[in-house]
């Protein structure tokens, strides 16, 4: 059996293991090392398992992950999700469908300190949905706005998935994080507009709220000021070249802890739980990175990426058609595979082709995330939709129905970023190097 056949067989086997619910990291490590042992030698595979595991786990830039996780968890101890939702509700709650818009807005801000899709969805969902249902919102709009807002956690920095992409491709993590800002804002605006448009077309989805005096709107900002301030200091320092990505994350974590201590919103138990949860998540992410690198090196040994590149080049496609083909592949894969699996597996295959076609790796990472976001909402996997149903006790059928309009908004956001790559590359191009 040729090495190419071995590589193709490994892809099939990997998909089977993922459908059987084996953790993606373990699947890639087992198949990557076994395959590498077959195409080279068992001794070479064992050496690679030892040295590459250590080398990838000690990459300095990856230390940004626990820093940003701690920042979100320290701020989360203060009931951040409820405060953000209350503040947004004060400003836009009087608009018909304003609570749905407030849900998306608070999700965007929570994502700016969380970096977690699941965490953003569950936290905001538990706060926003009871409030919307109490105000006679339809369950479909309530669930749809929560799920759609939750997808922003993978795009708006700090995003752990963008960091994983950076580790796999050796793109600048600092530039990747900054690159997510404008596409994240654009996506949030499109999602909020979609919520507003739905109630304009069908007013029965949500009632009109009660206007709040301007003084109360200003007062509401007092509870949420740490979010923009800490985000601006942390990400602004990275953008201006004052901090590395890791130093920016450390500054953000320190300021979040300082705020929680000074306002007496954290105790030793909560502090310990934050460290414990951070350790668990970091261990999972590092395993995924190690598995992705080992499996990617095995694929390289089978020459599949090289042969795939030669075949696509032989088709004489224009660079735009090439990229369109790749993103359609991501689009379909997102329906059936976990987002982390899509990022790790397909990045190893397609990143070299995109770079060879002359496209920017930072831009490719952002649009990849946008494509994966669509899969987050779509059956049969639809991870964010599933989490929304679990966190809100709304049936999965109603959740899928509710996310349908937002699904088109995410597609529109993706196409805008494909057609105008400057949206993703503008801020990184201005960064101090």
C-alpha positions as CSV (number, residue, x, y, z in Angstrom):
1,X,0.0,0.0,0.0
2,X,1.4,3.4,-1.1
3,X,1.9,6.3,1.4
4,X,-0.8,8.2,-0.4
5,X,-3.3,5.3,0.2
6,X,-2.2,5.3,3.8
7,X,-2.8,9.0,4.1
8,X,-6.3,8.8,2.6
9,X,-7.1,5.8,4.8
10,X,-6.0,7.8,7.8
11,X,-8.5,10.6,6.9
12,X,-11.3,8.2,6.7
13,X,-10.3,6.5,10.0
14,X,-10.1,9.9,11.6
15,X,-13.6,10.9,10.6
16,X,-14.9,7.5,11.8
17,X,-13.3,8.0,15.2
18,X,-14.7,11.6,15.4
19,X,-18.2,10.3,14.6
20,X,-17.7,7.7,17.4
21,X,-17.1,10.6,19.8
22,X,-13.4,9.9,20.4
23,X,-11.7,13.1,21.5
24,X,-10.2,14.8,18.5
25,X,-6.8,15.3,20.1
26,X,-6.4,11.6,21.0
27,X,-7.6,10.6,17.6
28,X,-5.0,12.7,15.8
29,X,-2.2,11.7,18.1
30,X,-2.9,7.9,17.8
31,X,-3.4,8.0,14.0
32,X,-0.6,10.5,13.4
33,X,2.0,8.5,15.3
34,X,0.8,5.1,14.0
35,X,0.8,6.4,10.5
36,X,4.2,8.0,10.8
37,X,5.6,4.7,12.2
38,X,4.3,2.9,9.2
39,X,5.6,5.3,6.5
40,X,9.0,5.8,8.2
41,X,9.9,3.6,11.2
42,X,8.6,3.0,14.8
43,X,11.8,4.5,16.2
44,X,11.4,7.7,14.3
45,X,7.7,7.9,15.3
46,X,8.6,7.5,19.0
47,X,11.3,10.1,18.8
48,X,8.8,12.5,17.1
49,X,6.2,11.8,19.8
50,X,8.7,12.7,22.5
51,X,10.5,15.7,21.0
52,X,7.6,17.3,19.1
53,X,5.2,17.0,22.0
54,X,7.7,18.8,24.3
55,X,8.6,21.4,21.7
56,X,5.0,22.3,20.9
57,X,3.9,22.4,24.5
58,X,6.7,24.8,25.3
59,X,6.1,27.4,22.6
60,X,6.2,30.7,24.4
61,X,3.4,32.4,22.4
62,X,0.9,29.7,23.5
63,X,1.1,31.0,27.1
64,X,-1.3,33.7,26.0
65,X,-4.1,31.1,26.2
66,X,-4.2,30.7,30.0
67,X,-3.8,34.4,30.5
68,X,-6.9,35.3,28.5
69,X,-8.9,32.4,30.0
70,X,-8.1,33.7,33.5
71,X,-9.1,37.3,32.4
72,X,-12.6,36.0,31.4
73,X,-13.0,33.8,34.5
74,X,-12.0,36.5,36.9
75,X,-14.5,39.0,35.4
76,X,-17.1,36.3,35.2
77,X,-17.2,35.9,39.0
78,X,-18.8,39.3,39.2
79,X,-21.9,38.2,37.3
80,X,-20.6,39.9,34.1
81,X,-23.2,38.3,31.8
82,X,-26.1,39.7,33.7
83,X,-24.6,43.2,34.0
84,X,-23.8,43.4,30.3
85,X,-27.3,42.2,29.4
86,X,-28.9,44.7,31.8
87,X,-26.8,47.6,30.4
88,X,-27.6,46.8,26.8
89,X,-31.3,46.3,27.7
90,X,-31.3,49.8,29.2
91,X,-30.1,51.4,26.0
92,X,-32.0,49.4,23.3
93,X,-34.7,47.6,25.3
94,X,-37.4,50.1,24.2
95,X,-37.0,49.1,20.5
96,X,-39.3,46.3,19.3
97,X,-37.0,43.3,19.6
98,X,-34.6,45.3,21.7
99,X,-34.0,42.4,24.1
100,X,-32.8,40.2,21.2
101,X,-30.5,43.0,20.1
102,X,-29.3,43.4,23.7
103,X,-28.5,39.7,23.8
104,X,-26.3,39.9,20.7
105,X,-24.6,43.0,22.0
106,X,-23.9,41.5,25.4
107,X,-22.6,38.4,23.8
108,X,-20.1,40.4,21.8
109,X,-18.8,42.2,24.9
110,X,-18.7,39.0,26.9
111,X,-16.8,37.3,24.0
112,X,-14.2,40.1,24.3
113,X,-13.2,38.9,27.7
114,X,-14.1,35.2,27.4
115,X,-12.9,33.9,24.0
116,X,-15.2,30.9,24.4
117,X,-18.2,30.1,22.2
118,X,-19.7,27.6,24.7
119,X,-19.0,29.9,27.7
120,X,-20.6,32.9,25.9
121,X,-23.6,31.0,24.8
122,X,-24.3,29.4,28.1
123,X,-23.7,32.5,30.2
124,X,-25.8,34.9,28.2
125,X,-28.5,32.3,27.4
126,X,-29.2,31.7,31.1
127,X,-29.6,35.4,31.6
128,X,-31.3,36.6,28.4
129,X,-33.8,33.9,27.6
130,X,-35.9,34.0,30.8
131,X,-36.0,37.8,30.4
132,X,-37.2,37.6,26.8
133,X,-39.8,34.9,27.6
134,X,-41.1,37.0,30.5
135,X,-41.6,39.9,28.0
136,X,-43.6,37.7,25.7
137,X,-40.9,37.1,23.1
138,X,-41.3,34.0,20.9
139,X,-39.0,31.2,21.9
140,X,-37.6,31.0,18.3
141,X,-36.3,34.6,18.4
142,X,-35.0,34.2,22.0
143,X,-33.1,31.0,21.3
144,X,-31.9,32.2,17.9
145,X,-30.4,35.5,19.2
146,X,-28.6,33.6,22.0
147,X,-27.1,31.0,19.6
148,X,-26.1,33.6,17.0
149,X,-24.5,35.9,19.7
150,X,-22.6,32.9,21.0
151,X,-20.8,32.4,17.8
152,X,-19.0,35.7,18.3
153,X,-16.9,34.0,21.0
154,X,-14.8,32.3,18.3
155,X,-14.1,35.4,16.4
156,X,-13.8,38.5,18.6
157,X,-10.5,38.4,20.4
158,X,-9.3,36.8,22.6
159,X,-10.2,33.7,20.6
160,X,-8.6,30.4,21.6
161,X,-9.4,29.0,18.1
162,X,-7.5,31.8,16.4
163,X,-4.6,31.0,18.7
164,X,-4.7,27.4,17.7
165,X,-4.8,28.4,14.0
166,X,-1.7,30.6,14.7
167,X,0.1,27.7,16.4
168,X,-0.6,25.4,13.4
169,X,0.4,27.9,10.7
170,X,3.1,29.9,12.6
171,X,1.2,33.1,11.8
172,X,1.6,35.9,14.3
173,X,-0.9,35.3,17.2
174,X,-0.9,39.0,18.0
175,X,-1.8,39.9,14.5
176,X,-4.5,37.2,14.4
177,X,-6.1,38.5,17.5
178,X,-6.1,42.1,16.3
179,X,-7.4,40.9,12.9
180,X,-10.6,39.5,14.5
181,X,-11.7,42.9,15.8
182,X,-13.3,44.5,12.7
183,X,-14.8,41.3,11.3
184,X,-16.2,40.6,14.8
185,X,-17.8,44.0,15.0
186,X,-19.2,43.7,11.4
187,X,-20.6,40.2,12.2
188,X,-22.2,41.5,15.5
189,X,-23.8,44.4,13.6
190,X,-25.2,42.1,10.9
191,X,-26.6,39.7,13.6
192,X,-28.2,42.6,15.5
193,X,-29.7,44.0,12.2
194,X,-31.1,40.5,11.5
195,X,-32.9,40.5,14.8
196,X,-34.3,43.9,14.2
197,X,-35.4,43.0,10.7
198,X,-37.2,39.9,11.8
199,X,-39.5,41.8,14.2
200,X,-40.1,44.5,11.5
201,X,-41.3,41.8,9.1
202,X,-43.2,39.9,11.8
203,X,-44.1,42.1,14.8
204,X,-45.6,39.1,16.7
205,X,-42.1,37.8,17.4
206,X,-41.5,40.5,20.1
207,X,-43.3,43.4,21.7
208,X,-42.1,47.0,22.0
209,X,-40.3,47.8,25.3
210,X,-40.5,50.7,27.7
211,X,-38.1,53.6,27.2
212,X,-35.7,54.4,30.1
213,X,-34.6,57.9,31.1
214,X,-31.2,58.9,29.8
215,X,-29.8,59.2,33.3
216,X,-30.5,55.5,34.0
217,X,-28.7,54.6,30.7
218,X,-25.6,56.4,31.9
219,X,-25.8,54.8,35.3
220,X,-26.0,51.3,33.7
221,X,-22.5,51.8,32.2
222,X,-21.0,51.9,35.7
223,X,-21.4,48.2,36.0
224,X,-19.7,47.2,32.8
225,X,-16.9,49.7,32.4
226,X,-14.2,47.2,33.2
227,X,-14.9,45.2,30.1
228,X,-14.0,47.9,27.5
229,X,-11.3,49.4,29.7
230,X,-9.5,46.1,30.3
231,X,-10.0,45.0,26.6
232,X,-8.6,48.3,25.3
233,X,-5.6,48.2,27.6
234,X,-4.8,44.5,26.8
235,X,-5.5,44.5,23.0
236,X,-4.4,48.1,22.6
237,X,-1.1,47.3,24.1
238,X,-0.7,44.4,21.7
239,X,-1.8,46.5,18.7
240,X,0.7,49.3,19.6
241,X,3.5,46.9,20.1
242,X,3.8,47.7,23.8
243,X,3.0,44.1,24.8
244,X,3.5,40.8,23.2
245,X,0.3,38.7,22.9
246,X,1.3,36.9,26.1
247,X,2.1,40.1,28.0
248,X,-1.2,41.6,26.8
249,X,-3.1,38.6,28.1
250,X,-1.2,38.7,31.4
251,X,-2.0,42.4,31.9
252,X,-5.7,41.7,31.1
253,X,-5.7,38.8,33.7
254,X,-4.1,40.9,36.3
255,X,-6.4,43.9,35.8
256,X,-9.4,41.5,35.9
257,X,-8.2,40.0,39.1
258,X,-7.5,43.4,40.6
259,X,-11.0,44.6,39.8
260,X,-12.6,41.5,41.3
261,X,-10.5,41.8,44.5
262,X,-11.1,45.5,44.9
263,X,-14.9,45.1,44.4
264,X,-14.9,42.1,46.7
265,X,-16.4,39.9,44.0
266,X,-14.0,37.0,44.3
267,X,-13.0,34.7,47.2
268,X,-10.5,32.0,47.6
269,X,-12.9,29.3,46.4
270,X,-13.7,31.2,43.2
271,X,-10.1,32.0,42.7
272,X,-9.2,28.3,43.0
273,X,-12.1,27.3,40.7
274,X,-10.8,29.8,38.0
275,X,-7.3,28.3,38.2
276,X,-8.7,24.8,38.0
277,X,-11.0,25.5,35.0
278,X,-8.2,27.3,33.2
279,X,-5.9,24.3,33.7
280,X,-8.5,21.9,32.4
281,X,-9.2,24.0,29.3
282,X,-5.5,24.7,28.6
283,X,-4.7,21.0,28.8
284,X,-7.4,20.2,26.3
285,X,-6.2,23.0,23.9
286,X,-2.6,21.9,24.1
287,X,-3.5,18.3,23.4
288,X,-5.4,19.5,20.3
289,X,-2.4,21.5,19.1
290,X,0.0,18.6,19.7
291,X,-2.3,16.2,17.9
292,X,-2.8,18.6,15.0
293,X,0.9,19.1,14.6
294,X,1.7,15.4,14.8
295,X,-1.1,14.5,12.4
296,X,-0.1,17.3,10.0
297,X,3.5,16.0,9.9
298,X,2.3,12.5,9.2
299,X,0.2,13.9,6.3
300,X,3.2,15.7,5.0
301,X,5.1,12.4,5.1
302,X,2.4,10.8,2.9
303,X,2.8,13.7,0.4
304,X,-1.0,14.2,0.3
305,X,-0.8,18.0,0.7
306,X,1.8,18.2,-2.0
307,X,-0.1,16.0,-4.4
308,X,-3.4,17.8,-3.7
309,X,-1.7,21.1,-4.4
310,X,-0.2,19.8,-7.7
311,X,-3.7,18.5,-8.7
312,X,-5.5,21.7,-8.0
313,X,-2.7,23.7,-9.8
314,X,-3.2,21.4,-12.8
315,X,-6.9,22.5,-12.9
316,X,-5.6,26.0,-13.7
317,X,-8.2,27.7,-11.4
318,X,-8.0,31.4,-10.7
319,X,-6.9,32.2,-7.2
320,X,-10.4,33.4,-6.4
321,X,-12.0,30.1,-7.6
322,X,-9.4,28.1,-5.6
323,X,-10.3,30.0,-2.4
324,X,-14.0,29.7,-3.2
325,X,-13.6,25.9,-3.6
326,X,-11.7,25.6,-0.3
327,X,-14.3,27.6,1.6
328,X,-17.1,25.6,0.2
329,X,-15.3,22.5,1.6
330,X,-15.1,24.2,5.0
331,X,-18.8,25.1,4.7
332,X,-19.9,21.5,4.1
333,X,-17.5,20.1,6.7
334,X,-18.9,22.4,9.4
335,X,-22.3,20.7,9.1
336,X,-20.9,17.3,10.2
337,X,-17.8,17.9,12.2
338,X,-16.9,19.7,15.4
339,X,-15.4,23.1,14.8
340,X,-12.1,22.2,16.4
341,X,-11.8,19.2,14.1
342,X,-12.5,21.3,11.0
343,X,-9.9,23.9,12.0
344,X,-7.1,21.4,12.8
345,X,-7.7,18.9,10.0
346,X,-8.4,21.2,7.1
347,X,-5.8,23.8,8.0
348,X,-3.1,21.2,7.6
349,X,-4.5,20.4,4.1
350,X,-5.4,23.8,2.7
351,X,-3.2,26.5,4.3
352,X,-0.2,25.7,2.1
353,X,-2.4,26.0,-1.0
354,X,-3.8,29.4,0.0
355,X,-0.4,30.8,0.7
356,X,0.9,29.5,-2.6
357,X,-2.0,31.2,-4.4
358,X,-0.7,34.5,-2.9
359,X,-3.4,35.1,-0.2
360,X,-2.7,36.4,3.2
361,X,-2.5,33.8,6.0
362,X,-4.1,36.2,8.6
363,X,-7.1,36.8,6.3
364,X,-7.4,33.1,5.6
365,X,-7.6,32.4,9.4
366,X,-10.4,35.0,9.9
367,X,-12.5,33.8,7.0
368,X,-11.9,30.2,8.1
369,X,-13.4,31.0,11.5
370,X,-16.4,32.7,9.9
371,X,-17.1,29.5,7.8
372,X,-16.8,27.4,10.9
373,X,-19.2,29.7,12.7
374,X,-21.9,28.8,10.2
375,X,-21.5,25.1,11.1
376,X,-21.8,26.0,14.7
377,X,-25.5,26.7,14.1
378,X,-26.3,24.1,11.5
379,X,-27.8,20.6,12.1
380,X,-26.9,17.8,12.5
381,X,-24.0,18.8,14.8
382,X,-24.7,22.5,15.4
383,X,-22.8,22.7,18.7
384,X,-23.9,26.2,19.7
385,X,-27.5,25.4,18.9
386,X,-27.2,22.3,21.1
387,X,-25.7,24.3,24.0
388,X,-28.5,26.9,23.6
389,X,-31.1,24.2,23.8
390,X,-29.5,22.7,26.9
391,X,-28.9,26.1,28.7
392,X,-32.4,27.5,28.0
393,X,-34.6,24.4,28.0
394,X,-36.0,25.3,24.6
395,X,-36.5,22.4,22.2
396,X,-33.7,21.9,19.7
397,X,-36.3,22.1,16.9
398,X,-37.3,25.6,17.9
399,X,-33.6,26.6,18.3
400,X,-32.8,25.4,14.8
401,X,-35.8,27.3,13.5
402,X,-34.7,30.4,15.4
403,X,-31.2,30.4,14.1
404,X,-32.2,30.1,10.4
405,X,-32.3,33.9,9.7
406,X,-29.0,34.4,11.6
407,X,-27.5,31.7,9.5
408,X,-27.9,33.8,6.4
409,X,-26.4,36.8,8.3
410,X,-23.2,34.8,9.0
411,X,-23.0,33.8,5.3
412,X,-23.3,37.4,4.3
413,X,-20.5,38.3,6.8
414,X,-18.3,35.6,5.4
415,X,-18.8,36.8,1.8
416,X,-18.1,40.4,2.7
417,X,-14.8,39.4,4.3
418,X,-13.9,37.3,1.3
419,X,-14.6,40.1,-1.1
420,X,-13.0,42.8,1.1
421,X,-9.9,41.1,2.7
422,X,-8.8,44.6,4.0
423,X,-11.4,44.3,6.8
424,X,-9.3,41.6,8.3
425,X,-5.9,42.8,7.3
426,X,-6.2,46.6,7.9
427,X,-5.5,46.7,11.6
428,X,-2.7,44.1,11.6
429,X,-1.0,46.0,8.8
430,X,-0.8,49.0,11.0
431,X,0.6,47.2,14.0
432,X,4.0,48.1,15.4
433,X,6.4,45.2,14.6
